[in-house]
Amino acid sequence: MRRHGKRLTALPGVRRGLGWGRVTAVALAVLLVGQLDLLARLIVAVLSRSPAVLPLAVALAAVSVARAVLAGCREASAGRTAARATAALRYRILAAAQALGPRWIAGRPVGELVTLADRGVDGLTPYLRDHQPAVALAAAVPVCVLVRLCWADPASALTVAATLPLVPLFGALAGRHARAATRRQWRRLSVLGGHFLDTVLGLPTLRAFGRADTHAVRLRRVADDHRRATMSALRVAFLTALALELVAALSLALVAVPVGLRLLAGRLDLTTGLTVLLLAPQAYLPLRALATHFHAAAPGLAAADDALAVLDAARAATRKPAASGEPAVTGEPAASGEPVAFGEPVASGEPAASGEPAAFGEPAASGKPAASGEPAGAGEPAATGGTGVAAGTLAPQANPRLRTGMGEAGSGRRRVLLRFEGVTVRYPGRDVPALCGFDLTVAVGERVVLTGPSGAGKSTVLALALGFLRPTAGRVWLDGTDLADADGAALAAWRTRIGWVPQRPRLFAGTLADNVRLGAPGADDARIRCAIGDAALTEVVAALPDGPATVLGENGHGLSAGQRQRVALARALCRDAPLLLLDEPTARLDPATESAVLAATRRLAADRTVLAVAHRPALVAAARAVPLAPARALVPA
Ligand SMILES: Nc1ncnc2c1ncn2[C@@H]1O[C@H](COP(=O)(O)OP(=O)(O)OP(=O)(O)O)[C@@H](O)[C@H]1O
């Protein structure tokens, strides 16, 4: 519990809410003692027909109202705190998932993440709304009651003080089992959520292959596991409550019986006896309530483990390493294999580190490589391109030349936008790396197409360029910034300059225009229409009932796979980004549509940098081809 406490209190409003909860707990404890004290006196006054009845009744009514109002305010505040904190945590989980990227999300059952962000985070409400305020009450009330009992009857106070620790002691013993049981229950629930969503999403496939029944049986088995885990958690909760009731009842008997005997023997006055009998149960009550709230909060705390793990993973993934090597801004030629800093020109046509040929359609080398030792950034005439911008700047519009790539070609020098140096990527749990010692340099304005057999690591290269992955070895330079040095904000800025068409594009429920606008939230209708036209979608959209305003179903339901691909292309084109990353943009298209999309892509690529993956010769013919061999072929046996 303490493990989470500190981190959960860092959520917005929680610290203030807990502070207010502690203050009101003390006030409520004082009011409770006063209320019961007055009640005891009032009963005695009524029995003895004392004239103090009226003032005592008025005082009791006033204290009762004050207590009720304070308790109401406290509950409302706790509810508000919990709602605010859970909303913030949910947002952070989604932001963390976004920072971790699609590869991380794809690596775990999507239903688990949904269950975590939904029911898991909801489970924290009882912890923040009920359990935390109950902790404050459990600390304040017994102390106030004991102080009052000490004053009224020290013998009873001693009995209460001696038996009171038994309640938290039994609670803690049972709590250990409860924590393990609820942890098991939460695990089963997330597995169930994952299976359920996987089954629903894959229902068409399952039905087509006649496997829906088998999956239903599996789902039932997982649901049974969850039911058993839930029953086990409930059993622990019921047994704990029973044990605590017994402890409290026995403890009260130890207080009440002597008080009764002393009352009968006339060794205790009625007011004191009544005060003790009314107050003593109140010392145990908040501790028993705390145990109940603990059981209600336990599932949320189990989910908090997972939520904090996701946030930690995102922090680790986007943390800027302390002393990683800075790129040497020395002005050495790119071919020397040294890292090239942002703003450093590369001689056009000069073989890159990987020994690739000059970019397609670009004039051959006309400029000499910068002499070693010559400062790369400074001292270059502005017209020759790529100068004067500090290394590490991934922000958009860092250099307007990036927009077009013009000028560099003319001057014979082109600035390096992307550079992979001896990059190796090994996915967790895989013996063979996905990429091994990969080298590639992409200059501004270049069009490069990665080719190679399935599994050669083409999509992995794009994931590195997007900053979704970090290399196991080697370096990736994103516009002169080492990917290893790029933190979350730098990567977010870098991605604003990228138009990306993934291999399996994801469309969202909403209008077709909204799906295209996702790439450029401020785009007006004319720009959307233009992007739709460029992606050869005009006829498709015209045939839809409401044109671009037609509402699509989940993941573009209502469009063919090829049409969905083109919507994703339109989204990337609409973004008007200087760098396009295309992962098989024309897969799933018929030859006629493919050539229309290719023509549009080539037109747009004319003033952009393009790194594409393609098996089809049509796209390869329009750019510099970089063949990739599967890494296992490069790894010595
Ligand atoms: N998340 C992952 N976890 C483990 N291994 C992965 C993961 N993603 C990819 N791989 C492995 O890495 C290798 C390269 O995958 P990648 O998707 O980059 O290949 P590709 O060349 O794009 O293939 P295709 O042409 O079929 O899309 C493959 O062997 C694949 O099995």
The ligand as a MOL file (V3000), in Angstrom:
LIG
                    3D

  0  0  0     0  0            999 V3000
M  V30 BEGIN CTAB
M  V30 COUNTS 31 33 0 0 0
M  V30 BEGIN ATOM
M  V30 1 N 7.3020 -6.7120 -31.8350 0
M  V30 2 C 8.1050 -7.6920 -32.2510 0
M  V30 3 N 8.5620 -8.6010 -31.3810 0
M  V30 4 C 9.4010 -9.5860 -31.7770 0
M  V30 5 N 9.8290 -9.7360 -33.0390 0
M  V30 6 C 9.3970 -8.8480 -33.9570 0
M  V30 7 C 8.5100 -7.8000 -33.6180 0
M  V30 8 N 8.2520 -7.0700 -34.7340 0
M  V30 9 C 8.9440 -7.6620 -35.7240 0
M  V30 10 N 9.6260 -8.7350 -35.2650 0
M  V30 11 C 10.5280 -9.5940 -36.0180 0
M  V30 12 O 11.5090 -8.7800 -36.5970 0
M  V30 13 C 11.7820 -9.2010 -37.9180 0
M  V30 14 C 11.6170 -8.0180 -38.8630 0
M  V30 15 O 10.2540 -7.6040 -38.8330 0
M  V30 16 P 9.7200 -6.4370 -39.7640 0
M  V30 17 O 8.2740 -6.2670 -39.5040 0
M  V30 18 O 10.5910 -5.2640 -39.5970 0
M  V30 19 O 9.9690 -7.0980 -41.2150 0
M  V30 20 P 9.4980 -6.5920 -42.6310 0
M  V30 21 O 10.6990 -6.6750 -43.5170 0
M  V30 22 O 8.8230 -5.2690 -42.5380 0
M  V30 23 O 8.4620 -7.7210 -43.0240 0
M  V30 24 P 7.1780 -7.6120 -44.0170 0
M  V30 25 O 7.7130 -7.3400 -45.3820 0
M  V30 26 O 6.5710 -8.9860 -43.9090 0
M  V30 27 O 6.3220 -6.5500 -43.4590 0
M  V30 28 C 10.8560 -10.3470 -38.2260 0
M  V30 29 O 11.5860 -11.5410 -38.0960 0
M  V30 30 C 9.7920 -10.2860 -37.1550 0
M  V30 31 O 9.3890 -11.5750 -36.7830 0
M  V30 END ATOM
M  V30 BEGIN BOND
M  V30 1 1 1 2
M  V30 2 1 2 3
M  V30 3 2 2 7
M  V30 4 2 3 4
M  V30 5 1 4 5
M  V30 6 2 5 6
M  V30 7 1 6 7
M  V30 8 1 6 10
M  V30 9 1 7 8
M  V30 10 2 8 9
M  V30 11 1 9 10
M  V30 12 1 10 11
M  V30 13 1 11 12
M  V30 14 1 11 30
M  V30 15 1 12 13
M  V30 16 1 13 14
M  V30 17 1 13 28
M  V30 18 1 14 15
M  V30 19 1 15 16
M  V30 20 2 16 17
M  V30 21 1 16 18
M  V30 22 1 16 19
M  V30 23 1 19 20
M  V30 24 2 20 21
M  V30 25 1 20 22
M  V30 26 1 20 23
M  V30 27 1 23 24
M  V30 28 2 24 25
M  V30 29 1 24 26
M  V30 30 1 24 27
M  V30 31 1 28 29
M  V30 32 1 28 30
M  V30 33 1 30 31
M  V30 END BOND
M  V30 END CTAB
M  END
